[in-house]
Amino acid sequence: MDLLVNKGKMDTALPCRPLAGRSRGRARLLRRASSTALALALSVTVHLFADGFKIAAFNPGGQIDWTNAFGNGVCTIETAPLPVGDTTPRWQPGSNYFTTSATGQAQVPVGVSNVLVRLLAVDVSAGTAQGCTNLLQSYGTLTTIAGSGFGALDNVNYWDPGYEGGYATSAALSRPHFAMADAAGNVFIVDKCSDSVLKVTVDGRIHTVAGTHVDGFNGDGPAVATSLELSQPNGLYVQADGTFYVLDTGNGRVRRVDTNGVMSTLFVVPGGISTGRGLWVSAAESSVFLCDGTKFEEWTPAGGVSVLNNKFNELGNLIVNAAGDAIVTDRGADKVYRVDIRGKNQGDRTLLYGDGKSDPVVDGTSAVTGSLNGVRGVWELPTGGYFLALHEGSQLLYVDPAKVMHVFVDGQPGVHAGDGLWFHSPGPKLSELRSVSMDNRGNIMIVESDAGYVRRIQFQRLNP
């Protein structure tokens, strides 16, 4: 087995912007033993509290364990063919993993040829320009995964039966509102004006999985999901196993579609749903939260639907964060709030971000006192902080745990650009964002509703 030690260090702190170069370490061969299917490289990145970062275990099946990682960081697995002679290994970035504790593990694909494997650890802690830079450099290319961009008018259904089973990038979407993935990597899209939920499978093909593409109501089910009509659906939540829930706004219902493709009505909202958009469902279906115009509501099996807070202007999306609080966007007020959903002050809200103005974002400034023009989407990072998606502002922001906001991806209305490029390269790339989410691999998904696209930023470094 080959054992390699890489004693690299981070670049010095730089502003949150693209870097001309990338941090590289120097390696030396320590010892050589008998030939094995894989060769192990031990990489130690020395920066702040990551001293001693190392591979703790590695087995022939490809499981690799590490220790002394950053508590708020990213670990990257890199591989390289065995070098010939004294040539330098040609490292290629592989999977990335967020690290929230000192220890972790991952699976390295085991092939038939010998390869070198090493780990890279970077710190993405809040409050430092380097932390933001490290997060930026942990993500790679921007691509479109669904939508052709044909037609962009509201209240128009662009769905054509010929799209069924074809490549998702050839299908015209009809004001998609939210995209979320299951554990297998399938991406579900609630397509408001085609009155349906679509699924993009891992092979890039698009399939209707709920709705008939006709606006209406023909029953609560249970029935095959593609036989029941939806009306202007604009909220979605997906469980890891592929069970998904739809905010059937026009019909005033929350629908459930199981892994067999059977739809039923989970509950009816008395008085209907105004505008809608945000939806979150607990794993046991013991609690459901939804955004209903100016009202933030909860449903439980025992208590039905109750209004927790009705003081919002125009709600957008919602999540329940790791601390057990609801985070909601108020697009009409240009603000983001935390809502107490478990304590004695249930329903009370606290302003998190936004000054209520529609001024341009100033990169590197406080999100508390900064402007969030038409904020709609929100998603929490495993290491803390949030991604915020702006509609009128047409930008994806990263707000770190120190509440400093950074322009993660720039944009402007009417622009669709950057496919195949590093997502943070200069120039606007996004337009009128409706939502943002992350899959369990760390990839970021962005919905550009007005233009009819779903975009993805890959959680994988570019080549060193």
N, C-alpha and C positions, 0 to 999 in steps of 0.2 A: 504494500500500500504506500502511496506517496503522501507525505504530510507536508503541507505548505503553510507558512505563516506570513501573513500580510500585515505589516505594521504601518498602515496608512493613517492619515489624519485629514480632518475636514478642511475645506477652504476657509479662509478667514471670513468674518461676517461681511456680507454684502447686502445691499438693498434687495427687496423682493422683486427681482426682475430676472430675465434670462441671463445665464452666465455664458461667457465665451468658451470656457473649458469646464471639465468635470474633474472631481477629486479622484485621484488614482493612488493606489498604494504600491509599494515595492515588495516583492516576495523573494524568499530564498528557500531552497530545498533543504529540509532538515535531515530526513532519513529516507531510506528506500528499503522496502521489504518485498515480499513475494507479490506476484501479479494478482490483481483482483479485478472484478467486473467494474468497479468504480475506484477512482482515486480521490482522496479527501483533501480539501484545502481549508485551512483554518485561518479565518480573516478576523483581525482585531482592529476596529476603528477607535482611535483614542480621541475623545472629545467630551468635555465636561464629565459626566458620571458614567460613561460607557467604558471606562478603563476595565480591562479584564473580559470584555466581550469575547466569547469563544464558543466553538462547537463543543457541546458536552457529550454527545453520543451520535453515532452514525452506524446503521446496520446494513447488511447486504440487501435488504428489501427497499432501501432508499429513504428510510425515515431518518431525519436529521433533527437533533435537538440542540438548542443553544441556551446560554445563560449570560447574565450580566448585560442584557440589552437595555436600551432606553425605556423608561416607563411611559414616555410619550414619543414614540419613534416609528420608524419603518425599517424592516429587515428585508434585504434583497438577496435572493439566491442567484449566483452567477456561475456559469459553467464555461469550460474551455477544453478543446481537444488537447491531448498530451502534446507538449511542444517537442519539436525535433531538434536535437542538439541543444544549443544555448539560446534558441529563439525565445522570445517573450510569449507567454500564453495569450491567446486571443479570447479575452473574456466576453461573454455574451450575457446580458441581463435576462433573468428568468422571472419567476413569480415574486411578487411583493407581499409582505404581510405587515399589518399594523402591529406594533408591540405596545402593550399597555401594562406589562409587568416584566420582570427580569428574565423570565424563562419563556420558552415557546418551542414549537416543533412544526415541521412541515414535511412534505413528501417530495423527494427528488425522483423524477422519472429514471428508471434503470434501463439502460440500453445494452446493446451487445458489445459496444466499444468502450475502452477506458476513457474516462473524462476526468478533468479536475473540477472540483466544486468548492466554492468559497461563499462566505456570507459578508454582506456589507450592512452596517448599521448606521443610521443617521437619526439625529434628534430633530423632532418637529415641535418642540415645546413652544409655548406662547411667549410673546413679549420680546422675541429676538428676530432680527431680519434674517438671520441664518436659518432659523426654524422654518420660516415661510419659504425660503429658497429651497431648503431640503424637501419640503412637501411638493413644491412645484416640480423639482427634478425627479421625484418619484413617480410622476405620471408621464405618459407618452403621447401617442397620437390621438387626434380627434377624428372620428368617422361618423358618417350617417348610417344608422342601422335600419331605419324605416322612413318611408316618405319619398316621393319623387319631386315634390314641390309644385306639382300641377294643381292649379286652382287654389285660391286662398280666401275665398269669400265665406263669411259667416252664414250659418243657416243653409248651407248647400251641402248635399250629400254627394261626394265624389266617388263613392265606392262602385266598382265594376266587378261583376262575378268573375271576370277573367283574371283578377288579381289573386283569387283564392289558390293557395299552394305555390304561388310564384315567389320570386325574390321580393323581399319587403321594400327594398329601395326602388322598386318599379311601381309600387302601389301608391296611389294618391290618397293621402289621409285627409280627414274632414274635421279640422279643429280638434286634434288630440289634446287631452288635458293632463294625463298622468301616465307614466310608465314605471313599472316595477317588476323585478325579476324574482323567480323562485330559486330554490337551492340548486337546481339543475342548470340554471343559466337561461331558461326561457324567459323572454321579456313580454309582459302583458301590457297592452295599451288600451286605455279607455278613449274611444274615438267618438266624441260627442255628436257630431252632426251626421255620422253614418249610423248612429243609434246602435252601437255594437262595442264589444270588447274583442280586440285582436291579439293574437299571440305570434311573436316572432321566435321560432325555434332556433336551436343553436346552429343549424345549417343555413340560417338567414332567410328562411321561407316564412310567409305570413299566412295565418289561418284565422278564420272567424271562430271564436269560442263561446260567444254569448250574443244574443240579439239576432234579428233577422234582416237588419239594415232597413227596416221600416219603422218609422216613429209610431208607437202605439202601445196598447196594452191588451193582451189576450189571455191573461190568467197568471196566477201566482205560482203554479206548479205544485209539486215537483214534476218537472218535465225536462226533456232534452233542452239544454240551454240555447241552442241555435234555433229552437222552435218557438221560443217565447220572445215577445217584442219588448224592447226597451224604449225609453223616451228621454232624449237629451241627457244621457248618462255623462257625468263629468267628475266622478270621484272613484277611486279604486284602491283596494288594499289586497296584497298577495301574501299568503302564508308560504313557509318554506316548502311544503309538500305540493304546492300548486293549487290548493284551494284558494279561491279568490272571491272578493266581495265588490259589489258595484253600487255606487250611489246613483240610483235610477231616479234622477231629479224630477223629470216630468211626471213620473208616476208616484212620487212621494214615497218611495220604498228603498230599502237596502236589500239587495239580492245576494244570495250565496250560491256559488257554483262549486260543486265538489270535484274530486279528482276523476270521477267517472263522467263528468260533463253534464251533470244533472243540476238544474237551477231550481231554487225555491226562494220564497220571500222570507227573509229573516225577521223583518218587522216593517210596519207601516208607520210613517211619521204623521201624526194628527195635524191636519191643516196643510199638509204638503211640505215640500222643500223649496225654499227660495234661493236660487243661484247655486248653492251647494259647493262642491269642489273638494273639501277636505274629508278624509275618512280614515279611521284607525280601528282595528279589531284585535282584541286580545286573543291569544292562542286558544284559549278554552271557550271563546265566544261569551265570556261572562260579562264583558263590558265593551261597548262600541261608542266611539266619539265621532261626531260629525259637525261640519260647518254648514250652517243653514242661514245664509245671508248675513244678518246682524247677530245671529244667535249661535252660541256654542252649546251643543247638546250632548247628552249621554243617554244610551239605552242599556238597560239591563233586563235579563229575562223576568226578574221578579217585579221590577218597578216600571218597566216600559220606558218611554221617552220623557226626559226632563230637561228643562233649560237651565244650564249652569251659569250662563252669563249672556245677557242680551244687549250689551253696551258697545258692540263693535260697529264699525262703519260698513265694511264689505269684506268678509272673511275670504281667505284664500285656502292654503293648505294647512295641514297639521301633522305633527308627529307626537309620540310619547317618548321622552328621552330616557336615558339610562337611570336618571334619578327618580323617574316615575311622575314627572310633570308633563303636562301638555304644552307644546310650543306651537303657537298659531301665528299666521301672518294675516295682517289686516291691510289688504291691498288698498282699500279706500282711504285709509289713514296713513299709509306709508310707514307702518310700524310693525314690530314683532313683539309678541307678549308671551310670558309664561303664565299658565293658568293652573291653579291648585286643583287637582282632581282627586286627591286622597285625604287631605288633612281636614281639620275642623273648619277651615275657611274655604271649603270646596266652592269653586266657581270664581274666587277672587283672582284678579289678574294683576300682573306686575309688568311694567314696560321693560323690555330687554334692550331693544335697539330701535333707532330711528327718531329723528327730530320732527317728523310729520311734514317735512318739506320735500319738494321734488327737484332739489338742486343736484348737480353732477356729483358722483362719488369722488372723494379725495382719498386716493390710495394711501394706506399707512396711518390713517387717522381713526379716532374713536367711532365705533359703530353706535355708541349710545347717543352721541351728539351729531352724528352724520346723517345724511339724507339717503333714503332708500326708496327710489322712485318706482312706485308700483310693485312693491315686494309681494311675491306670490308663493314661491317655493321655499321649502326649508327642509334640511336633512342634517342629522347629527353625525359627526365623524367619530370613529371608535376612540380616538385620542383626545376627544373634546373639541369644542368649537362647532360651528355650523357652516354649511353651504346655504347661501340665500340666492334665489333666482328672482331677478327683476324683470317685470314686464315692460313698462315704459322705459326703464333704464337699459334694458337689453344686455345685462351683464350677469355673469355668475360671480358672486362674491364669496370669499372665505373669511369668516369672522373667527379669529383664534380665541382660545380660552381667556386671553387677557382683554378681549372685546375690541381688538384692533381689526379693522376690516381691510382686506386686500382684494384687488381686482384679479380674480383667478382666470377668467376668460372674458375678454372684452367683446363688445358688440355694438350694434346700432340697428334701429328699425330698417327692415328691408334687406339686410345683409345675410347671405349664407355663404360661408367661405371656410377654408382651412382644412378640408378633409385630407387626410394623409400626412398632415404636418404636425409638428409638436404643438400641442394645444395652446401653449403660452407664447408662441412666436408672435412678432409684432403684427398689429392689424386687427380690426373687428372681425368676428367670426359668427356671432350669435345674433338672433333677432327675436325680441318679444317672448321672453321665456315664461312658461306657465308653471313648470315644476322641475324639481331635481330629486334624484334618489341615488342610492348606491346598492349594488348587488353584494352578495356575500364574498365575492372575490375582491371587492374594493373598487371596481369600475364605477364610474360616474355616468348617470343617464340624465339627459336634459331634454325636455320637451319644448320645442318652438311651435306653439300652437298655431299662431296666425299664418306662419309659413308652411305648416304641415310637415314637420320633421321631428324625428327622435334621434338625438346624437349620443355618442358614447365617447368618454375619455378613458383610455386603457390604463389600468393601474400596473404599468410596467415601464421601467426606465428605457430611454432610448439607448442605442449602443454607446458604450463608453468612448 
